[in-house]
Amino acid sequence: ANSMCPTELNPLTLDPPKVVEKYGASVLVNCTSTEDDHNGIYWTVNKEVQKDMEDEKNFITWPISLLDWDVKAECKIKLTNTHECSKDLEITVYKTPDTVSVSVLNHGPMVEGTEYLLKCDIINVAPVQKLKVTWYRGNETVQTQQMFNDTNVAPVNVSTTLRVTAERDYNAALFSCKAELHLGPEGPELIPTATSSPYIAVVHYKPLIQGCPGRYTGVENEFSVDKLPCRADGNPPPTVQWYYQGKPINASEPLTRTHSGKYTAEVVNSLGRSNTSVDITMEYSPSFTCDDLYEVEEDGKLQTMCEPKGVPEPFVTWIKDGKEMASPHHWTKHDSGKYLITATNKHGTANHTLNIDVLYAPELKDKMDFNVSVNEGSDVTLNCEAEGNPPPVFHWTCDGVNILENANNLNITRVHASATYHCTATNYLGNTTKQIHVHVIKTTKTTANGAATIPEPSTPTVCPLILSPAEIVVRFGDPASVNCSTSATGVVGMGWEAAFGGTGFQKPPAVTWRVEKLEEWKMEPKCYMTLKNNHQCHVMPAITLYKTPDTVSVSVLNHGPMVEGTEYLLKCDIINVAPVQKLKVTWYRGNETVHTQQMFNDTNVAPVNVSTTLRVTAERDYNAALFSCKAELHLGPEGPELIPTATSSPYIAVVHYAPELKDKMDFNVSVNEGSDVTLNCEAEGNPPPVFHWTCDGVNILENANNLNITRVHASATYHCTATNYLGNTTKQIHVHVIKTTKTTASGAATIPEPSTPTVCPLILSPAEIVVRFGDPASVNCSTSATGVVGMGWEAAFGGTGFQKPPAVTWRVEKLEEWKMEPKCYMTLKNNHQCHVMPAITLYKTPDTVSVSVLNHGPMVEGTEYLLKCDIINVAPVQKLKVTWYRGNETVQTQQMFNDTNVAPVNVSTTLRVTAERDYNAALFSCKAELHLGPEGPELIPTATSSPYIAVVLYAPVITEKNYNRKVSPGENVTFDCLAEGNPPPKMRWNYTPAVNVRETTGWHQTSISITRATSTNAGVYICVASNKIRNVTRPFTLQMKG
């Protein structure tokens, strides 16, 4: 507008007042005047007058096709022949970039600590003044640039850079840039955006070794250095070398007890090197290196004569005469004898039998001086009884004169004079003397009187202070207080002296010691008072500070299942409890109390860790029994009303025991001739027994506890034997046939008498084993046959040689031979030989399971594709089951693999998929399971692939259902067209243009709006949705009423 037409007097308004549209779009703009009296309204575009001046109405509509980047449009109105007003239309034409890409200005991999420039190129974008570029590392925003100084409104190419100092954490980081056109409130609802493909950073950095503990504990022959939780990190990937005592070592070689010490790892790559050290302690089961006989001196301290070696330090038990005893602190003569010393730690148990001979100096059996009265002239024999080790020698004197050597009796004839005799018993450890007074017939009586009086005690001075309470029991961290008062006179002042809660010197009669949190384990507050004569005294409350255990747990010191009749030690660990002197530990089997310990000698009042053990002789009834221990702090009447208690989780005992028949009696069965009979053999054991039937010595059935006999014709004796690795038991059943005169069946088949085929009378337990590659394995082979010269195992590993019956065991520590066929054989006196072989399944879970697609690129709806599941290094493939999943839904299972190889193989299976749009972003995976049967592990060995994420392209589908509208003239109407597809579809309309029709396009949606509809607007409007798969159309019909 010019100065002749100021803004406030301008009658023109534009709808919309601003246009922001994509290059190539069509826009309908309405120009309306508030003045009805005018000489014409018209549009100019780039100062060129457009056709169709409107001089009858007060509005004019103009359709603009945005094909000029710098288009300028004005609406003008002639108010008079000389007076004209105008209104400029603000137009922004935009275009999203053709491409956005990231590159690095310095070629090659980045190096940690070095600065690099990443460049983001935005190609063919307009208007650049509205451009905002954001840099990302992963999903994190790292830089934003919003100022581009180019004034050109046509598309341009621009770049922005990101300065990056490389860090090791940036290796494999995804750097990307996003270009957005911020076009203001008139712009599209969704900001036009284009994002680069990510630039994957490769950062080289010096090596580090991470995750290594400062100290580590391993088990002898099981642990090697390469099992440490250490991880070498560096790029390029570093080499790792371990050193022990300055020398390089093989990190995969198992360590022994002599290999404890400091180990150093050095990691090296092209950028540098680093190292770290670990102190490794090797643990091992106890062992003894002791003599069988030791001599010790009485009262000598316990020598380290027979100390077991083991790490952790073994728990040592001394047993004498079948009873457990405390290990002696000082030897006495009564300690001689045979001892069984048991040393136990978590890795095992060792026993040693020890004979102790305690040496001691002679001791008189009667230590009193002795008086003998004898008639003058009579004979007398003096006795001197003494014992020692070694046995003592004796020596007699009379009034200092030697009279006899090495006899413990002295015979004196015709005694005439009183005398004193001395008998001395001597060994190299010492001597002892007995004095005997011989009185010749005169006797005198004497009495002695010497009473002692007890002096009256002097009265002790008592401090006249009263504590309330005098004794407190406090939980660690809780508040505590004690009041101190006096009724004494002449008190100058009083107070509390304490590390915490002290009060200073205060006036009587009372003062209180108080702490908000009692957290000092040795707290000894004193309440004191001072009298006018400067005399001082004090009293102290009795304080018990307690803390319940952090944990209470039960473990077994002997690994593996218990065996009936064997003794085991269960250990209860109580961690961080105080005061231990008040601790009571109770052991339970189920709900039954089995042992209580209430004496802990530690004098420490601060929290300690303590343990107590329960000696258990395994019984079959203990199988699946729950052993637990309960720790209680019995703090007396001043303690809390509820005794502080902590209980362990239960330890579930597994007890193995030999089979036992449920009915041990021999059994008689009577049956009519020609009838059927079933014999039952019920036995239980752990592991569950296998069964074996014989009839009059002939094998007839394996591994069934029932025997069905049809049409019995002859009496016979049957034996059922139940066996596991701990033993066997046999039930004898006599079948008596009752002969009848009636014949009900002719031509009945009879069981022939022993021209039965010969069966090798060897029993394997177990007869079938399933073992993971590298695990131990064993099978017991036994026979109850007579006339057996010998038996043994013939095998590539674990063979035994020829041994005596009745049993021999094949055992390997690590089963690593894929085709292992051990044979148990026996030789009879008639030189007949036979053998049996166990069924062995050796298995290995796959190294990897992965899914790939055989047709590259994204899937297209309706097309068939093959997904492939590769299972690498699995055995035995005959037991393999592969299941395909889409999400959590099972879609296919394959369980037949024809390969006969028992060693590990690589196999593949395919899934045929016809792509559907619902499969877009679906997760396809495959799971490999080894179904190893009832003898296999309880949990099926399984490995599952990472998911394959499907990308499915499909044609657009228009989802709007309101296709027809019927309106009155002058009404406004809008058709919305929404579509879904992959890739997301582009939207447009096909229709007959009109000045009152406006098209707007957004994300997956386009709309067409008709302002004040007239009959000329009636007709069909076609919505078109397009992507690389297909174009889809939908007609929308507008009808006018009346």
MIMAR-774888 format. One line per 2 residues: number of its first residue (from 0); for each residue x, y, z of C-alpha. Coordinates in steps of 0.02 Angstrom, whole numbers, plus 50000, padded with zeros to 5 digits. Layout:
% residues N
NUM	X Y Z  ...
END
This chain:
% residues 1042
0	50000 50000 50000  50056 50180 49969
2	50049 50332 50081  49881 50376 50007
4	49815 50215 50088  49881 50193 50267
6	49865 50022 50347  49725 50069 50465
8	49618 50131 50316  49662 49987 50197
10	49498 49893 50161  49587 49736 50096
12	49616 49573 50191  49700 49415 50126
14	49652 49236 50170  49775 49165 50206
16	49882 49319 50244  50042 49216 50222
18	50079 49068 50109  50210 48936 50154
20	50206 48794 50029  50318 48668 49946
22	50389 48711 49776  50266 48659 49638
24	50111 48664 49748  49951 48760 49702
26	49878 48884 49826  49709 48973 49824
28	49712 49148 49905  49556 49252 49933
30	49566 49443 49935  49414 49531 50015
32	49369 49715 50032  49265 49796 50167
34	49216 49926 50037  49073 49870 49925
36	49084 50028 49818  49243 50014 49712
38	49299 50019 49531  49378 49845 49531
40	49485 49718 49629  49629 49629 49543
42	49794 49535 49573  49970 49574 49512
44	50105 49442 49509  50283 49503 49493
46	50204 49673 49449  50107 49598 49304
48	49919 49623 49311  49823 49459 49310
50	49663 49436 49210  49487 49441 49276
52	49470 49604 49372  49320 49590 49488
54	49211 49746 49489  49044 49679 49549
56	49092 49582 49706  49194 49635 49855
58	49315 49485 49843  49427 49400 49716
60	49510 49228 49729  49677 49189 49645
62	49754 49016 49620  49943 49027 49631
64	50057 48890 49561  50220 48903 49659
66	50344 48874 49518  50443 49036 49544
68	50564 49043 49693  50550 49234 49710
70	50367 49258 49668  50286 49421 49730
72	50098 49448 49730  49987 49598 49772
74	49800 49617 49784  49744 49794 49728
76	49578 49887 49738  49529 50045 49641
78	49426 50148 49762  49411 50291 49635
80	49489 50329 49468  49634 50411 49559
82	49640 50323 49728  49705 50143 49744
84	49751 50028 49892  49852 49866 49889
86	49898 49718 50002  50059 49615 49983
88	50048 49426 50002  50194 49353 50101
90	50252 49196 50008  50382 49069 50065
92	50423 48930 49942  50522 48786 50018
94	50608 48628 49964  50681 48489 50073
96	50860 48436 50032  50895 48308 49897
98	51025 48228 50010  51103 48253 50181
100	51268 48165 50209  51412 48158 50334
102	51596 48138 50290  51761 48159 50382
104	51888 48285 50319  52034 48182 50385
106	52040 48010 50303  52078 47848 50394
108	52029 47792 50569  52028 47920 50710
110	52160 47912 50847  52111 47942 51028
112	52151 48120 51084  52166 48189 50906
114	52047 48323 50840  51945 48290 50682
116	51819 48384 50576  51657 48301 50522
118	51565 48386 50379  51377 48385 50348
120	51328 48424 50166  51148 48480 50135
122	51112 48478 49948  50978 48583 49859
124	50879 48657 50003  50773 48815 50012
126	50753 48937 50091  50922 48919 50178
128	50878 49060 50299  50752 48941 50383
130	50874 48796 50394  50924 48721 50563
132	51058 48585 50565  51079 48473 50718
134	51225 48355 50747  51199 48191 50843
136	51313 48062 50920  51197 47913 50934
138	51037 47992 51004  51130 48131 51095
140	51127 48308 51024  51305 48376 51016
142	51288 48536 50912  51157 48645 50828
144	51181 48777 50692  51037 48892 50642
146	51119 49040 50555  51154 49032 50368
148	51193 49203 50294  51152 49165 50112
150	51010 49282 50055  50961 49175 49906
152	50783 49107 49916  50815 48976 49781
154	50890 48806 49828  51074 48807 49877
156	51204 48683 49940  51272 48718 50115
158	51388 48631 50237  51421 48635 50423
160	51561 48553 50522  51577 48469 50691
162	51743 48474 50783  51772 48307 50872
164	51914 48258 50988  51917 48068 50972
166	51883 47965 51128  51886 47777 51146
168	51701 47779 51188  51669 47852 51015
170	51727 47691 50929  51578 47626 50828
172	51480 47782 50878  51354 47841 50749
174	51373 48024 50699  51232 48099 50598
176	51160 48268 50555  50979 48320 50533
178	50920 48464 50423  50754 48546 50471
180	50660 48691 50390  50580 48793 50528
182	50447 48885 50427  50346 48960 50568
184	50163 48937 50618  50102 48949 50437
186	50217 48806 50387  50168 48622 50383
188	50118 48542 50547  50264 48421 50537
190	50430 48509 50514  50508 48460 50346
192	50660 48356 50394  50798 48257 50311
194	50928 48156 50407  51094 48089 50347
196	51143 47907 50353  51255 47884 50505
198	51443 47899 50493  51516 47755 50593
200	51670 47816 50685  51822 47702 50697
202	51933 47759 50841  52102 47681 50873
204	52160 47691 51054  52292 47622 51170
206	52252 47457 51253  52183 47439 51429
208	52147 47284 51529  51985 47300 51625
210	51884 47201 51751  52036 47120 51832
212	52017 47099 52021  52163 47142 52133
214	52148 46971 52212  52073 46810 52146
216	52050 46635 52212  52055 46481 52100
218	52042 46293 52126  52192 46182 52091
220	52190 46095 51921  52024 46179 51878
222	52077 46361 51864  52187 46440 51731
224	52234 46622 51710  52127 46641 51554
226	51973 46613 51665  52002 46777 51757
228	51863 46906 51725  51989 47017 51635
230	51947 47101 51471  52077 47176 51355
232	52011 47330 51267  52101 47421 51129
234	52090 47463 50944  52172 47383 50848
236	52131 47232 50958  52281 47205 51072
238	52381 47048 51106  52384 46986 51286
240	52531 46900 51372  52530 46843 51554
242	52689 46833 51660  52728 46741 51821
244	52888 46776 51915  52947 46875 51765
246	52924 46735 51639  52788 46719 51505
248	52661 46581 51537  52525 46487 51443
250	52367 46568 51513  52259 46416 51472
252	52365 46293 51574  52282 46242 51739
254	52371 46303 51896  52421 46198 52046
256	52446 46236 52231  52627 46291 52202
258	52571 46427 52081  52497 46554 52203
260	52571 46726 52182  52572 46884 52079
262	52527 46872 51894  52550 47016 51772
264	52459 47040 51608  52533 47149 51471
266	52422 47207 51327  52501 47282 51170
268	52440 47359 51008  52515 47481 50882
270	52473 47631 50993  52551 47574 51155
272	52547 47451 51297  52480 47435 51475
274	52486 47306 51614  52397 47253 51771
276	52432 47128 51909  52324 47003 52002
278	52369 46912 52163  52305 46735 52136
280	52280 46615 52280  52262 46433 52231
282	52143 46332 52338  52153 46144 52354
284	52081 46003 52457  52166 45950 52620
286	52308 45824 52628  52421 45752 52763
288	52608 45718 52758  52629 45646 52933
290	52712 45500 53021  52603 45367 53099
292	52681 45375 53275  52733 45524 53380
294	52806 45533 53556  52763 45688 53658
296	52801 45743 53835  52665 45772 53961
298	52616 45955 53983  52705 45994 53821
300	52612 46110 53705  52525 46035 53554
302	52658 46013 53422  52628 46047 53238
304	52668 45865 53213  52525 45826 53095
306	52458 45986 53020  52356 45961 52861
308	52391 46067 52710  52245 46145 52618
310	52175 46312 52560  52063 46376 52631
312	52133 46320 52798  52050 46153 52836
314	51929 46127 52979  52014 45993 53084
316	51922 45863 53190  52006 45744 53313
318	51920 45578 53347  51973 45453 53480
320	51882 45293 53523  51744 45341 53401
322	51706 45507 53488  51744 45681 53426
324	51851 45783 53545  51932 45953 53553
326	52110 45951 53490  52224 45941 53645
328	52307 46102 53703  52422 46013 53827
330	52460 45828 53826  52418 45721 53978
332	52462 45540 54009  52281 45495 53972
334	52297 45561 53793  52401 45415 53731
336	52314 45311 53600  52255 45304 53419
338	52177 45460 53340  52085 45488 53177
340	52117 45664 53115  51994 45730 52985
342	52033 45889 52887  51892 45967 52787
344	51874 46119 52677  51754 46163 52537
346	51858 46063 52412  51860 45897 52503
348	51909 45793 52655  52068 45700 52705
350	52093 45576 52848  52249 45520 52941
352	52270 45392 53080  52395 45443 53213
354	52465 45351 53364  52516 45465 53509
356	52630 45402 53648  52632 45527 53793
358	52792 45519 53896  52785 45576 54077
360	52890 45576 54234  52857 45445 54368
362	52708 45471 54482  52673 45382 54646
364	52507 45294 54656  52498 45343 54840
366	52580 45512 54866  52555 45519 55058
368	52702 45486 55176  52673 45314 55249
370	52688 45249 55430  52711 45065 55465
372	52699 44992 55642  52775 44824 55670
374	52811 44716 55823  52992 44710 55868
376	53078 44562 55783  52945 44538 55652
378	52968 44544 55461  52891 44680 55353
380	52878 44714 55164  52874 44895 55105
382	52789 44933 54938  52828 45076 54817
384	52701 45087 54675  52741 45213 54537
386	52704 45230 54352  52786 45328 54212
388	52826 45323 54028  52956 45259 53998
390	52932 45141 54150  53035 45202 54299
392	53179 45116 54388  53175 45109 54579
394	53307 45148 54712  53293 45122 54902
396	53388 45208 55044  53376 45198 55233
398	53432 45348 55330  53537 45400 55179
400	53618 45231 55149  53587 45140 54982
402	53511 44971 55012  53427 44910 54850
404	53420 44950 54661  53278 44927 54534
406	53144 44841 54637  52982 44917 54692
408	52968 44806 54848  53086 44802 54999
410	53083 44651 55117  53151 44684 55292
412	53176 44538 55415  53174 44546 55605
414	53147 44730 55630  53223 44793 55795
416	53238 44981 55772  53127 45116 55703
418	53192 45194 55541  53142 45300 55390
420	53152 45224 55215  53150 45317 55048
422	53097 45242 54880  53142 45346 54724
424	53063 45306 54553  53161 45382 54406
426	53154 45398 54216  53239 45526 54103
428	53096 45648 54127  53112 45657 54317
430	53091 45565 54481  52979 45554 54632
432	53014 45491 54809  52905 45402 54935
434	52950 45411 55121  52900 45267 55236
436	52919 45276 55426  52937 45108 55510
438	52894 45115 55697  52939 44971 55810
440	52792 44936 55922  52782 45097 56025
442	52641 45215 55981  52597 45387 56045
444	52439 45484 56019  52445 45665 55986
446	52312 45788 55943  52334 45955 55861
448	52235 46112 55894  52263 46271 55793
450	52107 46367 55749  52118 46518 55633
452	52002 46666 55654  51929 46761 55509
454	51957 46950 55528  51809 47060 55514
456	51810 47145 55343  51825 47333 55332
458	51669 47407 55253  51696 47457 55071
460	51658 47636 55018  51503 47643 54903
462	51479 47782 54775  51305 47856 54814
464	51253 47874 54631  51099 47787 54558
466	51084 47744 54373  50914 47725 54291
468	50919 47606 54205  51080 47527 54269
470	51085 47409 54119  51031 47445 53939
472	51023 47341 53780  51028 47445 53620
474	51021 47401 53435  51166 47473 53337
476	51119 47646 53273  50971 47671 53391
478	50962 47810 53524  51012 47777 53705
480	51000 47870 53870  51038 47839 54056
482	50990 47952 54202  51113 47973 54345
484	51051 48045 54511  51107 48061 54693
486	51023 48099 54860  51191 48127 54947
488	51230 48294 55032  51390 48392 55012
490	51397 48362 54823  51484 48502 54730
492	51437 48440 54556  51416 48291 54442
494	51422 48244 54259  51447 48115 54124
496	51617 48079 54049  51601 47992 53879
498	51669 47992 53701  51493 48040 53645
500	51354 48115 53750  51465 48190 53887
502	51380 48329 53987  51515 48429 54074
504	51510 48474 54260  51331 48509 54317
506	51237 48540 54479  51157 48393 54568
508	51040 48301 54594  51030 48224 54419
510	51109 48224 54247  51070 48121 54089
512	51187 48041 53963  51106 48035 53791
514	51161 47990 53614  51049 47998 53459
516	51136 47853 53372  51238 47729 53472
518	51372 47674 53347  51525 47652 53458
520	51553 47469 53500  51659 47498 53656
522	51561 47635 53743  51603 47659 53928
524	51517 47817 53992  51553 47862 54173
526	51438 47960 54288  51547 48047 54417
528	51521 48164 54565  51635 48276 54669
530	51607 48304 54857  51656 48458 54955
532	51804 48365 55028  51866 48342 54848
534	51829 48157 54856  51771 48088 54687
536	51683 47928 54636  51597 47861 54482
538	51480 47725 54419  51459 47650 54245
540	51303 47576 54164  51310 47403 54087
542	51284 47432 53898  51253 47293 53774
544	51257 47352 53593  51191 47221 53472
546	51175 47193 53285  51083 47053 53195
548	51182 46958 53062  51195 47024 52884
550	51174 46846 52820  51152 46671 52887
552	51189 46532 52763  51213 46344 52757
554	51340 46254 52647  51409 46078 52640
556	51596 46053 52659  51591 45895 52551
558	51533 45926 52372  51413 45816 52276
560	51264 45715 52336  51272 45629 52505
562	51287 45440 52513  51188 45342 52644
564	51294 45295 52794  51430 45423 52757
566	51469 45566 52876  51459 45746 52813
568	51488 45917 52888  51361 46055 52861
570	51425 46229 52899  51322 46378 52959
572	51404 46547 52924  51340 46694 53027
574	51408 46856 52955  51431 47020 53049
576	51343 46986 53215  51369 47062 53388
578	51389 47025 53529  51443 46849 53487
580	51441 46802 53672  51250 46814 53669
582	51231 46712 53510  51135 46548 53507
584	51135 46445 53347  51005 46310 53320
586	51010 46181 53180  50849 46112 53107
588	50806 45967 52994  50637 46020 52929
590	50549 46084 53087  50646 45968 53203
592	50786 46039 53312  50943 45932 53291
594	51082 46033 53373  51107 46192 53474
596	51269 46287 53507  51273 46430 53632
598	51457 46451 53675  51565 46566 53569
600	51728 46610 53655  51771 46768 53558
602	51784 46914 53681  51761 47047 53547
604	51605 47155 53570  51610 47221 53390
606	51529 47121 53247  51620 46962 53196
608	51594 46819 53075  51572 46649 53157
610	51534 46474 53099  51465 46316 53175
612	51455 46143 53101  51330 46001 53106
614	51395 45824 53086  51268 45724 52985
616	51272 45538 52946  51166 45527 52789
618	51008 45423 52796  50889 45387 52653
620	50751 45477 52747  50857 45634 52735
622	50839 45640 52545  50756 45809 52502
624	50764 45855 52688  50784 46042 52722
626	50929 46085 52837  50934 46262 52906
628	51012 46357 53049  50940 46497 53154
630	51045 46631 53240  50968 46713 53395
632	51037 46848 53509  50982 46807 53688
634	51005 46978 53767  50922 46946 53936
636	50776 47032 54022  50835 47205 53966
638	50838 47152 53783  50696 47174 53656
640	50534 47081 53687  50556 46984 53524
642	50723 46894 53517  50825 46961 53369
644	50831 46816 53246  50898 46777 53072
646	50871 46611 52983  50965 46538 52835
648	50886 46481 52674  50867 46292 52680
650	51001 46176 52613  50912 46036 52517
652	50998 45871 52550  51017 45747 52407
654	51052 45573 52478  51098 45427 52367
656	51062 45254 52436  51063 45075 52375
658	50901 44995 52316  50786 44918 52446
660	50637 44806 52415  50471 44869 52479
662	50424 44689 52519  50578 44591 52574
664	50492 44423 52600  50510 44284 52472
666	50346 44274 52380  50239 44125 52327
668	50114 44139 52185  49990 44002 52143
670	49912 44004 51970  49802 43885 51870
672	49889 43796 51729  49871 43893 51566
674	49826 44057 51652  49920 44223 51640
676	50010 44303 51788  50099 44467 51821
678	50243 44472 51945  50283 44637 52033
680	50450 44694 52099  50438 44857 52196
682	50603 44935 52250  50662 45110 52287
684	50835 45186 52282  50925 45345 52233
686	50974 45351 52091  50817 45253 52042
688	50865 45070 52015  50862 44973 51852
690	50779 44802 51856  50835 44633 51790
692	50734 44472 51787  50796 44293 51779
694	50704 44128 51780  50800 43981 51852
696	50962 44073 51811  50914 44125 51634
698	50901 44311 51589  50726 44351 51526
700	50693 44539 51545  50791 44700 51571
702	50737 44862 51658  50554 44832 51700
704	50485 44808 51874  50339 44703 51810
706	50350 44534 51723  50200 44472 51623
708	50194 44282 51597  50063 44210 51480
710	49990 44033 51487  50092 43966 51630
712	50119 43776 51621  50267 43739 51735
714	50316 43795 51910  50473 43901 51916
716	50573 44021 52025  50595 44200 51964
718	50722 44326 52028  50705 44515 52011
720	50864 44615 52045  50857 44804 52072
722	51027 44890 52047  51107 45062 52056
724	51289 45113 52077  51280 45089 52267
726	51222 44909 52264  51082 44790 52222
728	50945 44687 52303  50852 44533 52241
730	50674 44472 52265  50634 44287 52241
732	50460 44238 52180  50404 44056 52172
734	50268 44024 52043  50171 43863 52080
736	50061 43793 51940  49900 43709 51996
738	49864 43566 51880  49681 43554 51829
740	49585 43416 51742  49494 43540 51632
742	49575 43594 51473  49518 43763 51409
744	49643 43792 51271  49723 43677 51147
746	49894 43708 51071  49947 43829 51206
748	50123 43894 51182  50237 43842 51325
750	50397 43926 51382  50536 43807 51332
752	50652 43745 51470  50827 43818 51461
754	50872 43797 51281  50845 43988 51296
756	50972 44098 51206  51126 44134 51310
758	51124 44310 51386  51283 44388 51456
760	51251 44398 51646  51331 44570 51666
762	51234 44718 51735  51282 44899 51693
764	51234 45040 51810  51184 45152 51729
766	51156 45060 51566  51136 45226 51474
768	51226 45391 51509  51214 45565 51433
770	51371 45671 51459  51419 45848 51410
772	51581 45857 51310  51727 45875 51432
774	51631 45818 51588  51676 45662 51691
776	51587 45495 51661  51579 45326 51747
778	51485 45161 51730  51486 45016 51853
780	51486 44838 51786  51438 44694 51903
782	51389 44511 51898  51307 44388 52015
784	51354 44239 51906  51462 44097 51976
786	51614 44022 51893  51683 44191 51838
788	51874 44193 51824  51887 44381 51799
790	51815 44536 51719  51865 44708 51658
792	51837 44858 51545  51913 44872 51372
794	51916 45054 51314  52026 45184 51228
796	52019 45282 51391  51972 45217 51564
798	52013 45033 51533  52042 44932 51693
800	52135 44774 51648  52082 44600 51707
802	52010 44607 51885  51921 44493 52007
804	51730 44493 52011  51598 44544 52062
806	51615 44725 52002  51728 44844 51906
808	51705 45028 51859  51747 45120 51697
810	51789 45302 51734  51857 45451 51636
812	51888 45625 51708  51850 45716 51544
814	51750 45629 51409  51818 45707 51249
816	51812 45559 51127  51660 45572 51013
818	51655 45387 50967  51683 45302 51135
820	51633 45118 51144  51693 45044 51310
822	51657 44858 51333  51635 44769 51499
824	51687 44587 51476  51699 44431 51584
826	51784 44262 51566  51707 44102 51638
828	51803 43948 51697  51753 43858 51537
830	51844 43998 51443  51679 44066 51377
832	51683 44256 51359  51545 44384 51338
834	51530 44573 51347  51405 44714 51363
836	51419 44898 51311  51336 45051 51388
838	51239 45171 51278  51338 45335 51283
840	51273 45500 51216  51405 45639 51213
842	51330 45810 51178  51386 45989 51143
844	51279 46146 51129  51305 46254 50972
846	51443 46385 50966  51323 46504 50877
848	51145 46507 50811  51105 46644 50684
850	50969 46696 50560  50998 46772 50388
852	50891 46803 50233  50939 46718 50069
854	50863 46860 49965  50951 47025 50000
856	50863 47190 50024  50695 47227 50104
858	50548 47109 50078  50401 47158 49966
860	50224 47114 50018  50159 46956 49933
862	50333 46894 49882  50406 46731 49951
864	50572 46732 50043  50685 46604 50127
866	50755 46636 50301  50902 46527 50350
868	50950 46469 50526  51133 46416 50542
870	51178 46306 50693  51367 46294 50711
872	51462 46152 50796  51325 46052 50880
874	51316 45867 50929  51232 45746 50917
876	51134 45818 50772  51011 45671 50780
878	50944 45743 50945  50928 45920 50877
880	50760 46009 50870  50751 46181 50787
882	50602 46295 50816  50565 46454 50716
884	50477 46602 50800  50396 46761 50737
886	50397 46867 50895  50338 46743 51029
888	50235 46638 50907  50300 46469 50851
890	50290 46458 50660  50390 46301 50616
892	50481 46155 50700  50609 46037 50623
894	50668 45883 50718  50740 45769 50583
896	50923 45787 50535  50986 45636 50437
898	51172 45657 50469  51236 45499 50559
900	51393 45584 50626  51403 45589 50817
902	51539 45723 50816  51493 45910 50805
904	51428 45970 50636  51360 46130 50559
906	51179 46118 50501  51051 46238 50428
908	50862 46244 50415  50754 46365 50316
910	50588 46452 50343  50482 46497 50191
912	50396 46665 50221  50271 46754 50111
914	50291 46936 50162  50141 47025 50238
916	50129 47206 50291  50101 47151 50471
918	50274 47071 50465  50359 47242 50449
920	50475 47259 50602  50430 47080 50655
922	50569 46985 50746  50610 46814 50670
924	50721 46699 50774  50765 46515 50787
926	50800 46409 50941  50909 46252 50942
928	50872 46122 51076  50955 45954 51112
930	50819 45831 51167  50926 45700 51254
932	50791 45593 51333  50758 45545 51516
934	50944 45517 51551  50987 45692 51489
936	51003 45850 51596  50848 45914 51684
938	50855 46079 51588  50858 46051 51399
940	51021 46123 51325  50965 46272 51220
942	51040 46410 51113  50937 46548 51029
944	50985 46665 50886  50981 46854 50892
946	50820 46913 50806  50815 46955 50620
948	50712 47116 50601  50604 47105 50445
950	50579 47259 50335  50425 47236 50224
952	50381 47360 50086  50197 47372 50039
954	50083 47476 49930  49984 47621 50005
956	49812 47591 50080  49693 47737 50096
958	49608 47724 50265  49479 47866 50256
960	49301 47796 50238  49199 47956 50216
962	49203 47957 50024  49039 48048 49984
964	48972 48215 50046  48807 48306 50006
966	48803 48491 50056  48697 48646 50031
968	48759 48790 49923  48870 48909 50022
970	48929 48775 50146  49114 48744 50175
972	49170 48563 50148  49336 48470 50176
974	49389 48298 50113  49532 48214 50212
976	49632 48076 50129  49745 47971 50244
978	49858 47830 50183  49980 47703 50255
980	50121 47618 50161  50306 47574 50164
982	50395 47679 50105  50277 47814 50170
984	50171 47871 50021  50170 48040 49938
986	49995 48117 49927  49910 48225 49794
988	49737 48266 49720  49667 48260 49543
990	49519 48378 49521  49450 48522 49418
992	49530 48682 49489  49418 48818 49557
994	49455 48981 49646  49371 48922 49807
996	49462 48754 49815  49621 48739 49920
998	49735 48587 49936  49847 48556 50090
1000	49967 48411 50113  50044 48343 50274
1002	50126 48182 50335  50032 48033 50261
1004	49881 48148 50236  49814 48270 50109
1006	49657 48376 50122  49554 48476 49998
1008	49447 48620 50064  49304 48703 49968
1010	49249 48873 50031  49065 48921 50003
1012	49030 48776 49887  48930 48807 49728
1014	48858 48693 49595  49019 48714 49494
1016	49113 48625 49634  49006 48469 49624
1018	49097 48318 49553  49232 48191 49588
1020	49395 48231 49680  49526 48092 49662
1022	49655 48063 49801  49818 47983 49740
1024	49941 47896 49861  50107 47841 49783
1026	50263 47747 49837  50391 47639 49747
1028	50276 47488 49756  50116 47558 49678
1030	49999 47707 49651  49830 47694 49736
1032	49678 47807 49703  49517 47841 49795
1034	49373 47948 49723  49282 48070 49838
1036	49112 48132 49774  49034 48302 49813
1038	48846 48324 49780  48743 48482 49803
1040	48572 48481 49887  48417 48556 49803
END
